[in-house]
Amino acid sequence: MINHYDKIAKHYDFLSRLVFFKSQINAQINQLKYIPKNSHILIVGGGTGWILEEIAKIHPSGLHIVYVEASAKMIALSKQKNSGSNTVDFFTMNIEDFATQNTFDIILTPFLFDNFTVDDTKSVFKKLHDILRNNGLWFFTDFNIQGKSSWWKLLFIKFMYQFFTFFKIINTQSLVNIAPYFKEHNYTAIDSKLYYGTFIEGIVYQK
């Protein structure tokens, strides 16, 4: 997967909040109450790392977090965040290249899959599914173009992809519907909320 978020790393949070206000933030924060104590957590595509501070507000210690992010500048910003006394291991790489013998209690994929082609989606989903423990939780947040009044969502997502491809940040121009992948692997949605006029969804899946 092409990932050139280095180009906008310093401005990413500002741009996100300028367009979506706090919808992207709330979609992720509202899931954090499901994190048990002493969990082993994988965050994929965590961006600037603000989520580490939010996690530390709930669990200031006892967590082991593995943080995988392709952008070196995003990683640098993330390392400056206050993660409390939790252990955080940073990996600057695409998730496709990440290898581990460990399994995880929790996986977070905040706005990750909107970067992928269908082929990338299949391989990345399988990789993450395999390293999530049975009964583990997958915090999924991303854009949603399904359902009623989807015409404005389609226009919005088209504009977004034109922006990101114009600046050669990603190499896909369409959003893959992830719901069938969770259904195929028998996940249960234990919490589901919609934000920004149903354009953003936050779902907590249990394996």
MDAnalysis code that builds the backbone (N, CA, C; Angstrom):
import MDAnalysis as mda
import numpy as np

u = mda.Universe.empty(621, n_residues=207, atom_resindex=np.repeat(np.arange(207), 3), trajectory=True)
u.add_TopologyAttr("name", ["N", "CA", "C"] * 207)
u.add_TopologyAttr("resid", np.arange(1, 208))
u.add_TopologyAttr("resname", ["MET", "ILE", "ASN", "HIS", "TYR", "ASP", "LYS", "ILE", "ALA", "LYS", "HIS", "TYR", "ASP", "PHE", "LEU", "SER", "ARG", "LEU", "VAL", "PHE", "PHE", "LYS", "SER", "GLN", "ILE", "ASN", "ALA", "GLN", "ILE", "ASN", "GLN", "LEU", "LYS", "TYR", "ILE", "PRO", "LYS", "ASN", "SER", "HIS", "ILE", "LEU", "ILE", "VAL", "GLY", "GLY", "GLY", "THR", "GLY", "TRP", "ILE", "LEU", "GLU", "GLU", "ILE", "ALA", "LYS", "ILE", "HIS", "PRO", "SER", "GLY", "LEU", "HIS", "ILE", "VAL", "TYR", "VAL", "GLU", "ALA", "SER", "ALA", "LYS", "MET", "ILE", "ALA", "LEU", "SER", "LYS", "GLN", "LYS", "ASN", "SER", "GLY", "SER", "ASN", "THR", "VAL", "ASP", "PHE", "PHE", "THR", "MET", "ASN", "ILE", "GLU", "ASP", "PHE", "ALA", "THR", "GLN", "ASN", "THR", "PHE", "ASP", "ILE", "ILE", "LEU", "THR", "PRO", "PHE", "LEU", "PHE", "ASP", "ASN", "PHE", "THR", "VAL", "ASP", "ASP", "THR", "LYS", "SER", "VAL", "PHE", "LYS", "LYS", "LEU", "HIS", "ASP", "ILE", "LEU", "ARG", "ASN", "ASN", "GLY", "LEU", "TRP", "PHE", "PHE", "THR", "ASP", "PHE", "ASN", "ILE", "GLN", "GLY", "LYS", "SER", "SER", "TRP", "TRP", "LYS", "LEU", "LEU", "PHE", "ILE", "LYS", "PHE", "MET", "TYR", "GLN", "PHE", "PHE", "THR", "PHE", "PHE", "LYS", "ILE", "ILE", "ASN", "THR", "GLN", "SER", "LEU", "VAL", "ASN", "ILE", "ALA", "PRO", "TYR", "PHE", "LYS", "GLU", "HIS", "ASN", "TYR", "THR", "ALA", "ILE", "ASP", "SER", "LYS", "LEU", "TYR", "TYR", "GLY", "THR", "PHE", "ILE", "GLU", "GLY", "ILE", "VAL", "TYR", "GLN", "LYS"])
u.atoms.positions = np.array([
    [0.830, -1.193, 0.000],
    [0.000, 0.000, 0.000],
    [0.865, 1.243, 0.000],
    [0.580, 2.175, -0.882],
    [1.249, 3.466, -0.866],
    [0.737, 4.256, 0.332],
    [1.651, 4.855, 1.084],
    [1.254, 5.681, 2.207],
    [2.220, 6.841, 2.319],
    [1.730, 8.025, 2.004],
    [2.575, 9.209, 2.065],
    [1.955, 10.257, 2.984],
    [1.460, 9.811, 4.134],
    [0.868, 10.738, 5.083],
    [1.902, 11.664, 5.714],
    [3.188, 11.387, 5.500],
    [4.221, 12.314, 5.952],
    [3.947, 13.720, 5.435],
    [3.378, 13.810, 4.246],
    [3.140, 15.106, 3.608],
    [2.187, 15.984, 4.399],
    [1.251, 15.377, 5.126],
    [0.241, 16.161, 5.828],
    [0.209, 15.847, 7.326],
    [1.231, 15.171, 7.836],
    [1.214, 14.716, 9.228],
    [0.960, 15.850, 10.211],
    [1.667, 16.963, 10.054],
    [1.544, 18.074, 11.003],
    [0.166, 18.730, 10.961],
    [-0.511, 18.601, 9.830],
    [-1.792, 19.278, 9.651],
    [-2.984, 18.319, 9.676],
    [-2.708, 17.029, 9.843],
    [-3.766, 16.032, 9.691],
    [-4.908, 16.247, 10.691],
    [-4.580, 16.400, 11.968],
    [-5.628, 16.550, 12.981],
    [-6.436, 17.819, 12.744],
    [-5.755, 18.902, 12.379],
    [-6.469, 20.152, 12.108],
    [-7.436, 19.991, 10.943],
    [-6.972, 19.361, 9.850],
    [-7.829, 19.166, 8.684],
    [-9.016, 18.271, 9.017],
    [-8.739, 17.217, 9.778],
    [-9.804, 16.283, 10.156],
    [-10.888, 16.992, 10.958],
    [-10.473, 17.796, 11.923],
    [-11.440, 18.464, 12.793],
    [-12.111, 19.637, 12.093],
    [-11.425, 20.214, 11.122],
    [-12.023, 21.283, 10.336],
    [-13.213, 20.760, 9.539],
    [-13.072, 19.544, 9.004],
    [-14.118, 18.957, 8.164],
    [-15.150, 18.202, 8.997],
    [-14.681, 17.370, 9.911],
    [-15.578, 16.457, 10.623],
    [-15.840, 16.865, 12.071],
    [-15.335, 18.034, 12.471],
    [-15.469, 18.485, 13.852],
    [-14.894, 17.404, 14.776],
    [-15.639, 16.938, 15.771],
    [-15.108, 15.917, 16.677],
    [-15.678, 14.535, 16.393],
    [-16.299, 14.361, 15.236],
    [-16.943, 13.082, 14.939],
    [-15.940, 11.935, 14.882],
    [-14.817, 12.137, 14.201],
    [-13.816, 11.076, 14.117],
    [-13.226, 10.762, 15.479],
    [-13.063, 11.794, 16.290],
    [-12.520, 11.604, 17.634],
    [-13.508, 10.844, 18.508],
    [-14.751, 11.310, 18.532],
    [-15.761, 10.672, 19.386],
    [-16.003, 9.221, 19.007],
    [-15.953, 8.921, 17.708],
    [-16.176, 7.551, 17.253],
    [-15.144, 6.598, 17.850],
    [-13.938, 7.106, 18.081],
    [-12.881, 6.274, 18.665],
    [-12.914, 6.290, 20.192],
    [-13.097, 7.475, 20.771],
    [-13.093, 7.585, 22.234],
    [-14.217, 6.763, 22.857],
    [-15.384, 6.752, 22.237],
    [-16.536, 6.060, 22.810],
    [-16.351, 4.550, 22.898],
    [-15.347, 4.014, 22.203],
    [-15.092, 2.576, 22.247],
    [-14.138, 2.177, 23.378],
    [-13.409, 3.145, 23.906],
    [-12.301, 2.821, 24.812],
    [-12.750, 2.229, 26.139],
    [-14.004, 2.440, 26.510],
    [-14.509, 1.878, 27.770],
    [-14.515, 0.356, 27.757],
    [-14.402, -0.239, 26.582],
    [-14.407, -1.704, 26.484],
    [-13.019, -2.321, 26.690],
    [-12.001, -1.504, 26.885],
    [-10.656, -2.041, 27.086],
    [-10.523, -2.580, 28.503],
    [-10.251, -3.871, 28.673],
    [-10.032, -4.415, 30.021],
    [-8.649, -4.024, 30.554],
    [-8.486, -4.123, 31.851],
    [-7.185, -3.873, 32.463],
    [-6.145, -4.864, 31.932],
    [-4.913, -4.406, 31.872],
    [-3.763, -5.244, 31.520],
    [-3.880, -5.887, 30.132],
    [-4.543, -5.188, 29.233],
    [-4.736, -5.727, 27.887],
    [-3.482, -5.574, 27.031],
    [-3.368, -6.466, 26.069],
    [-2.348, -6.382, 25.021],
    [-3.058, -5.842, 23.780],
    [-2.664, -4.641, 23.347],
    [-3.425, -3.894, 22.341],
    [-2.578, -3.630, 21.103],
    [-3.192, -3.788, 19.940],
    [-2.563, -3.422, 18.674],
    [-3.333, -2.258, 18.069],
    [-2.627, -1.159, 17.795],
    [-3.218, -0.012, 17.102],
    [-2.569, 0.078, 15.728],
    [-3.398, 0.041, 14.695],
    [-2.886, 0.069, 13.320],
    [-3.342, 1.357, 12.654],
    [-2.384, 2.165, 12.203],
    [-2.740, 3.429, 11.567],
    [-3.242, 4.448, 12.563],
    [-2.531, 4.607, 13.663],
    [-2.982, 5.487, 14.736],
    [-2.781, 6.962, 14.479],
    [-2.134, 7.311, 13.380],
    [-1.955, 8.720, 13.048],
    [-1.046, 9.439, 14.022],
    [-1.479, 10.595, 14.501],
    [-0.633, 11.453, 15.339],
    [-0.531, 10.978, 16.780],
    [-1.285, 9.966, 17.145],
    [-1.141, 9.361, 18.458],
    [-1.974, 9.951, 19.575],
    [-2.901, 10.850, 19.247],
    [-3.732, 11.444, 20.300],
    [-4.522, 10.385, 21.059],
    [-4.818, 9.256, 20.393],
    [-5.582, 8.195, 21.033],
    [-4.844, 7.594, 22.228],
    [-3.503, 7.660, 22.217],
    [-2.716, 7.138, 23.340],
    [-3.020, 7.906, 24.623],
    [-3.201, 9.210, 24.500],
    [-3.528, 10.018, 25.676],
    [-4.927, 9.710, 26.184],
    [-5.853, 9.459, 25.264],
    [-7.215, 9.119, 25.674],
    [-7.264, 7.758, 26.352],
    [-6.488, 6.814, 25.853],
    [-6.414, 5.491, 26.489],
    [-5.834, 5.615, 27.888],
    [-4.796, 6.464, 28.038],
    [-4.136, 6.634, 29.338],
    [-5.061, 7.270, 30.372],
    [-6.045, 8.030, 29.929],
    [-7.016, 8.606, 30.860],
    [-7.861, 7.516, 31.513],
    [-8.074, 6.428, 30.790],
    [-8.877, 5.316, 31.310],
    [-8.001, 4.293, 32.019],
    [-6.869, 3.969, 31.397],
    [-5.903, 3.024, 31.968],
    [-4.535, 3.687, 31.984],
    [-4.171, 4.371, 33.053],
    [-2.886, 5.063, 33.094],
    [-1.684, 4.131, 33.176],
    [-1.927, 2.865, 33.443],
    [-0.837, 1.898, 33.508],
    [-1.403, 0.503, 33.244],
    [-0.489, -0.445, 33.033],
    [-0.884, -1.848, 32.921],
    [-1.113, -2.360, 31.524],
    [-1.134, -1.474, 30.525],
    [-1.381, -1.897, 29.146],
    [-0.071, -2.073, 28.393],
    [-0.075, -3.026, 27.467],
    [1.031, -3.173, 26.516],
    [0.463, -2.874, 25.133],
    [0.923, -1.779, 24.548],
    [0.384, -1.304, 23.275],
    [1.438, -1.435, 22.185],
    [1.057, -2.048, 21.092],
    [1.899, -2.104, 19.896],
    [1.283, -1.148, 18.883],
    [2.085, -0.204, 18.417],
    [1.589, 0.906, 17.603],
    [2.245, 0.838, 16.232],
    [1.458, 0.488, 15.217],
    [1.974, 0.316, 13.863],
    [1.445, 1.443, 12.986],
    [2.345, 2.214, 12.421],
    [1.971, 3.373, 11.604],
    [3.014, 3.533, 10.498],
    [2.541, 3.695, 9.262],
    [3.446, 3.748, 8.110],
    [4.203, 5.062, 8.008],
    [3.637, 6.134, 8.537],
    [4.248, 7.456, 8.403],
    [5.248, 7.718, 9.523],
    [6.494, 7.974, 9.165],
    [7.529, 8.267, 10.156],
    [7.217, 9.549, 10.914],
    [6.648, 10.522, 10.226],
    [6.319, 11.779, 10.893],
    [5.147, 11.605, 11.855],
    [4.215, 10.752, 11.501],
    [3.123, 10.442, 12.426],
    [3.675, 9.734, 13.674],
    [4.596, 8.826, 13.477],
    [5.222, 8.129, 14.600],
    [5.937, 9.118, 15.511],
    [6.668, 10.047, 14.912],
    [7.395, 11.045, 15.701],
    [6.439, 11.866, 16.559],
    [5.306, 12.243, 15.992],
    [4.298, 12.983, 16.753],
    [3.689, 12.111, 17.848],
    [3.473, 10.845, 17.543],
    [2.870, 9.922, 18.505],
    [3.768, 9.708, 19.722],
    [5.061, 9.671, 19.495],
    [6.006, 9.453, 20.590],
    [6.024, 10.619, 21.579],
    [5.525, 11.761, 21.159],
    [5.478, 12.927, 22.037],
    [4.239, 12.925, 22.935],
    [3.304, 12.035, 22.677],
    [2.060, 12.002, 23.445],
    [2.278, 11.323, 24.796],
    [1.453, 11.688, 25.738],
    [1.529, 11.133, 27.089],
    [0.713, 9.848, 27.156],
    [1.394, 8.725, 27.190],
    [0.714, 7.429, 27.262],
    [0.692, 6.868, 28.675],
    [0.946, 7.738, 29.658],
    [0.959, 7.294, 31.038],
    [2.120, 6.352, 31.310],
    [1.869, 5.353, 32.134],
    [2.890, 4.342, 32.433],
    [2.690, 3.078, 31.618],
    [1.856, 3.173, 30.592],
    [1.660, 2.029, 29.704],
    [2.897, 1.827, 28.836],
    [3.135, 0.597, 28.461],
    [4.238, 0.273, 27.563],
    [3.763, 0.415, 26.127],
    [4.494, 1.187, 25.325],
    [4.130, 1.383, 23.921],
    [5.333, 1.056, 23.044],
    [5.169, 0.098, 22.150],
    [6.200, -0.257, 21.168],
    [5.779, 0.296, 19.818],
    [6.619, 1.151, 19.234],
    [6.300, 1.798, 17.965],
    [6.974, 1.085, 16.803],
    [6.214, 0.895, 15.728],
    [6.749, 0.284, 14.513],
    [6.377, 1.167, 13.325],
    [7.395, 1.669, 12.633],
    [7.161, 2.514, 11.461],
    [7.160, 1.632, 10.220],
    [5.977, 1.188, 9.829],
    [5.857, 0.298, 8.676],
    [4.396, 0.130, 8.310],
    [4.160, -0.320, 7.081],
    [2.813, -0.713, 6.681],
    [2.422, -1.975, 7.432],
    [1.161, -2.128, 7.720],
    [0.692, -3.312, 8.431],
    [0.969, -4.577, 7.617],
    [1.018, -4.455, 6.297],
    [1.320, -5.614, 5.456],
    [2.699, -6.195, 5.760],
    [3.609, -5.343, 6.230],
    [4.987, -5.772, 6.499],
    [5.225, -6.118, 7.965],
    [4.233, -5.913, 8.802],
    [4.372, -6.171, 10.231],
    [4.261, -7.666, 10.502],
    [5.204, -8.194, 11.261],
    [5.205, -9.622, 11.603],
    [5.344, -9.774, 13.119],
    [4.574, -10.663, 13.686],
    [4.629, -10.894, 15.128],
    [4.199, -12.317, 15.442],
    [4.726, -12.849, 16.525],
    [4.285, -14.141, 17.035],
    [3.262, -13.966, 18.149],
    [3.009, -12.716, 18.507],
    [2.081, -12.422, 19.598],
    [0.640, -12.366, 19.115],
    [-0.270, -12.494, 20.054],
    [-1.691, -12.251, 19.778],
    [-2.166, -11.120, 20.683],
    [-3.337, -10.578, 20.370],
    [-3.792, -9.370, 21.041],
    [-5.207, -9.523, 21.581],
    [-5.450, -8.826, 22.706],
    [-6.792, -8.792, 23.281],
    [-7.674, -7.794, 22.539],
    [-7.050, -6.712, 22.070],
    [-7.763, -5.624, 21.419],
    [-7.010, -5.198, 20.164],
    [-7.736, -4.954, 19.081],
    [-7.151, -4.370, 17.878],
    [-7.951, -3.117, 17.524],
    [-7.246, -2.019, 17.272],
    [-7.868, -0.780, 16.825],
    [-7.437, -0.493, 15.395],
    [-8.402, -0.229, 14.526],
    [-8.089, 0.141, 13.137],
    [-8.824, 1.432, 12.785],
    [-8.390, 2.563, 13.340],
    [-9.101, 3.823, 13.090],
    [-8.873, 4.356, 11.678],
    [-9.908, 4.351, 10.887],
    [-9.865, 4.878, 9.519],
    [-8.680, 4.289, 8.737],
    [-8.531, 2.988, 8.895],
    [-7.449, 2.269, 8.225],
    [-7.871, 1.746, 6.861],
    [-9.016, 1.082, 6.816],
    [-9.367, 0.334, 5.613],
    [-9.792, 1.222, 4.444],
    [-10.062, 2.496, 4.693],
    [-10.376, 3.374, 3.564],
    [-9.145, 3.681, 2.714],
    [-7.969, 3.196, 3.160],
    [-6.729, 3.364, 2.395],
    [-6.467, 2.211, 1.430],
    [-7.263, 1.150, 1.503],
    [-6.915, -0.095, 0.835],
    [-7.747, -0.383, -0.406],
    [-7.110, -1.074, -1.335],
    [-7.829, -1.698, -2.435],
    [-8.520, -2.952, -1.903],
    [-9.338, -3.578, -2.726],
    [-10.021, -4.811, -2.309],
    [-9.016, -5.896, -1.962],
    [-7.993, -6.069, -2.793],
    [-6.987, -7.103, -2.531],
    [-6.242, -6.840, -1.231],
    [-5.870, -5.582, -0.996],
    [-5.192, -5.228, 0.250],
    [-6.098, -5.476, 1.446],
    [-7.364, -5.145, 1.285],
    [-8.323, -5.333, 2.370],
    [-8.399, -6.792, 2.789],
    [-8.487, -7.679, 1.818],
    [-8.587, -9.107, 2.121],
    [-7.378, -9.603, 2.910],
    [-6.189, -9.239, 2.462],
    [-4.973, -9.738, 3.111],
    [-4.776, -9.120, 4.491],
    [-5.059, -7.824, 4.632],
    [-4.883, -7.163, 5.922],
    [-5.915, -7.658, 6.923],
    [-7.158, -7.809, 6.484],
    [-8.182, -8.317, 7.389],
    [-7.789, -9.701, 7.902],
    [-7.343, -10.567, 7.006],
    [-6.946, -11.929, 7.410],
    [-5.792, -11.888, 8.404],
    [-4.813, -11.028, 8.163],
    [-3.673, -10.927, 9.068],
    [-4.115, -10.502, 10.464],
    [-4.966, -9.491, 10.542],
    [-5.413, -9.004, 11.840],
    [-6.328, -10.012, 12.530],
    [-7.180, -10.652, 11.764],
    [-8.053, -11.685, 12.328],
    [-7.230, -12.789, 12.977],
    [-6.153, -13.181, 12.337],
    [-5.341, -14.296, 12.837],
    [-4.615, -13.962, 14.131],
    [-4.322, -12.681, 14.389],
    [-3.563, -12.337, 15.600],
    [-4.458, -11.761, 16.701],
    [-5.763, -11.726, 16.464],
    [-6.704, -11.348, 17.519],
    [-7.139, -12.605, 18.258],
    [-7.022, -12.584, 19.572],
    [-7.372, -13.759, 20.374],
    [-8.869, -14.048, 20.300],
    [-9.226, -15.286, 20.507],
    [-10.636, -15.652, 20.576],
    [-11.317, -14.850, 21.684],
    [-12.483, -14.317, 21.394],
    [-13.238, -13.428, 22.273],
    [-12.621, -12.037, 22.385],
    [-11.536, -11.797, 21.624],
    [-10.934, -10.471, 21.614],
    [-11.831, -9.470, 20.908],
    [-11.519, -8.189, 21.098],
    [-12.335, -7.105, 20.563],
    [-11.602, -6.361, 19.457],
    [-12.342, -6.023, 18.433],
    [-11.822, -5.253, 17.299],
    [-12.592, -3.941, 17.262],
    [-11.888, -2.841, 17.521],
    [-12.500, -1.511, 17.477],
    [-12.381, -0.981, 16.057],
    [-13.484, -1.007, 15.348],
    [-13.496, -0.591, 13.942],
    [-14.146, 0.784, 13.825],
    [-13.430, 1.734, 13.257],
    [-14.008, 3.042, 12.943],
    [-13.603, 3.416, 11.521],
    [-14.571, 3.860, 10.750],
    [-14.277, 4.249, 9.370],
    [-15.501, 4.938, 8.773],
    [-15.369, 5.287, 7.501],
    [-16.475, 5.933, 6.801],
    [-17.513, 4.895, 6.378],
    [-18.748, 5.346, 6.299],
    [-19.866, 4.468, 5.959],
    [-20.683, 5.120, 4.848],
    [-20.785, 4.451, 3.707],
    [-21.573, 4.997, 2.601],
    [-22.798, 4.134, 2.312],
    [-23.125, 3.239, 3.244],
    [-24.293, 2.388, 3.079],
    [-25.533, 3.096, 3.598],
    [-26.704, 2.565, 3.282],
    [-27.954, 3.050, 3.856],
    [-28.600, 4.177, 3.085],
    [-29.587, 4.784, 3.720],
    [-30.376, 5.832, 3.083],
    [-29.564, 7.111, 2.910],
    [-30.018, 7.933, 1.950],
    [-29.394, 9.238, 1.686],
    [-27.892, 9.110, 1.453],
    [-27.513, 8.080, 0.715],
    [-26.082, 7.836, 0.509],
    [-25.492, 8.690, -0.604],
    [-26.336, 9.436, -1.343],
    [-25.819, 10.189, -2.487],
    [-24.794, 11.232, -2.059],
    [-25.069, 11.911, -0.922],
    [-24.129, 12.938, -0.486],
    [-22.851, 12.310, 0.061],
    [-22.986, 11.105, 0.637],
    [-21.797, 10.397, 1.116],
    [-20.908, 10.006, -0.055],
    [-21.529, 9.546, -1.144],
    [-20.763, 9.154, -2.326],
    [-20.015, 10.343, -2.914],
    [-20.660, 11.503, -2.938],
    [-19.991, 12.707, -3.440],
    [-18.837, 13.111, -2.523],
    [-19.088, 13.017, -1.219],
    [-18.082, 13.387, -0.237],
    [-16.865, 12.473, -0.343],
    [-17.123, 11.177, -0.393],
    [-16.009, 10.223, -0.440],
    [-15.251, 10.343, -1.755],
    [-15.961, 10.660, -2.836],
    [-15.293, 10.864, -4.125],
    [-14.339, 12.040, -4.050],
    [-14.780, 13.129, -3.440],
    [-13.928, 14.305, -3.273],
    [-12.711, 13.971, -2.420],
    [-12.933, 13.235, -1.337],
    [-11.826, 12.873, -0.455],
    [-10.779, 12.060, -1.189],
    [-11.224, 11.067, -1.953],
    [-10.268, 10.232, -2.671],
    [-9.548, 11.024, -3.762],
    [-10.222, 11.952, -4.388],
    [-9.560, 12.793, -5.380],
    [-8.462, 13.624, -4.728],
    [-8.734, 14.128, -3.538],
    [-7.743, 14.915, -2.810],
    [-6.519, 14.075, -2.476],
    [-6.741, 12.892, -1.902],
    [-5.633, 12.057, -1.456],
    [-4.845, 11.449, -2.621],
    [-5.523, 11.151, -3.721],
    [-4.795, 10.609, -4.874],
    [-4.060, 11.710, -5.621],
    [-4.626, 12.922, -5.644],
    [-3.953, 14.046, -6.301],
    [-2.602, 14.316, -5.647],
    [-2.559, 14.229, -4.327],
    [-1.309, 14.456, -3.599],
    [-0.507, 13.165, -3.418],
    [-0.950, 12.088, -4.075],
    [-0.246, 10.803, -4.072],
    [-0.017, 10.287, -2.656],
    [-1.070, 10.384, -1.853],
    [-0.999, 9.897, -0.486],
    [-1.425, 8.442, -0.405],
    [-2.461, 8.069, -1.163],
    [-2.913, 6.683, -1.218],
    [-3.125, 6.291, -2.679],
    [-3.331, 4.985, -2.907],
    [-3.439, 4.503, -4.288],
    [-4.773, 3.828, -4.592],
    [-5.807, 4.166, -3.828],
    [-7.132, 3.630, -4.120],
    [-8.118, 4.786, -4.248],
    [-9.206, 4.558, -4.979],
    [-10.176, 5.623, -5.188],
    [-11.601, 5.189, -4.848],
    [-11.719, 4.105, -4.082],
    [-13.041, 3.639, -3.697],
    [-12.988, 3.019, -2.307],
    [-14.126, 3.086, -1.613],
    [-14.215, 2.587, -0.253],
    [-14.766, 1.165, -0.256],
    [-14.042, 0.263, 0.364],
    [-14.462, -1.137, 0.445],
    [-15.405, -1.315, 1.636],
    [-16.500, -2.007, 1.435],
    [-17.438, -2.321, 2.515],
    [-16.866, -3.471, 3.339],
    [-16.552, -3.180, 4.594],
    [-15.876, -4.168, 5.442],
    [-16.859, -5.106, 6.141],
    [-18.110, -4.705, 6.269],
    [-19.083, -5.502, 7.026],
    [-19.119, -6.978, 6.614],
    [-19.088, -7.297, 5.309],
    [-19.129, -8.720, 4.935],
    [-17.943, -9.527, 5.448],
    [-16.805, -8.897, 5.640],
    [-15.632, -9.612, 6.148],
    [-15.854, -10.027, 7.600],
    [-16.398, -9.130, 8.405],
    [-16.695, -9.479, 9.791],
    [-17.780, -10.554, 9.858],
    [-18.764, -10.461, 8.995],
    [-19.836, -11.458, 8.969],
    [-19.289, -12.826, 8.578],
    [-18.435, -12.861, 7.568],
    [-17.864, -14.126, 7.098],
    [-17.066, -14.825, 8.192],
    [-16.426, -14.034, 9.060],
    [-15.595, -14.612, 10.121],
    [-16.337, -14.684, 11.458],
    [-17.659, -14.531, 11.408],
    [-18.530, -14.775, 12.558],
    [-18.278, -13.842, 13.746],
    [-17.946, -12.594, 13.462],
    [-17.820, -11.613, 14.537],
    [-19.205, -11.151, 14.997],
    [-19.281, -10.749, 16.260],
    [-20.508, -10.197, 16.825],
    [-20.296, -8.727, 17.138],
    [-21.189, -7.888, 16.671],
    [-21.119, -6.460, 16.991],
    [-21.751, -6.231, 18.360],
    [-20.944, -5.828, 19.335],
    [-21.468, -5.623, 20.684],
    [-21.763, -4.146, 20.967],
    [-21.314, -3.278, 20.080],
    [-21.640, -1.858, 20.181],
    [-21.511, -1.250, 18.794],
    [-22.426, -0.382, 18.447],
    [-22.401, 0.241, 17.123],
    [-23.041, 1.617, 17.197],
    [-22.308, 2.635, 16.720],
    [-22.831, 3.994, 16.714],
    [-22.458, 4.687, 15.406],
    [-23.305, 5.609, 14.993],
    [-23.074, 6.384, 13.779],
    [-22.849, 7.843, 14.144],
    [-22.016, 8.502, 13.356],
    [-21.643, 9.882, 13.616],
    [-21.646, 10.670, 12.302],
    [-21.678, 11.982, 12.432],
    [-21.600, 12.879, 11.282],
    [-22.647, 12.512, 10.231],
    [-23.878, 12.471, 10.678],
    [-24.971, 12.151, 9.772],
    [-24.878, 10.773, 9.157],
    [-24.429, 9.793, 9.918],
    [-24.249, 8.379, 9.538],
    [-23.064, 8.157, 8.599],
    [-22.256, 9.187, 8.335],
    [-21.126, 9.037, 7.417],
    [-19.942, 8.327, 8.076],
    [-19.898, 8.357, 9.403],
    [-18.830, 7.706, 10.154],
    [-19.468, 6.677, 11.078],
    [-18.882, 5.496, 11.126],
    [-19.389, 4.446, 12.007],
    [-18.307, 3.956, 12.947],
    [-18.710, 3.663, 14.157],
    [-17.824, 3.058, 15.144],
    [-18.469, 1.790, 15.656],
    [-17.807, 0.666, 15.430],
    [-18.370, -0.630, 15.809],
    [-17.335, -1.401, 16.639],
    [-17.773, -1.964, 17.751],
    [-16.937, -2.858, 18.534],
    [-17.350, -4.280, 18.204],
    [-16.465, -5.000, 17.564],
    [-16.725, -6.388, 17.179],
    [-16.013, -7.330, 18.162],
    [-16.666, -8.446, 18.457],
    [-16.029, -9.484, 19.260],
    [-15.814, -10.723, 18.402],
    [-14.611, -11.260, 18.458],
    [-14.268, -12.442, 17.682],
    [-14.854, -13.686, 18.331],
])
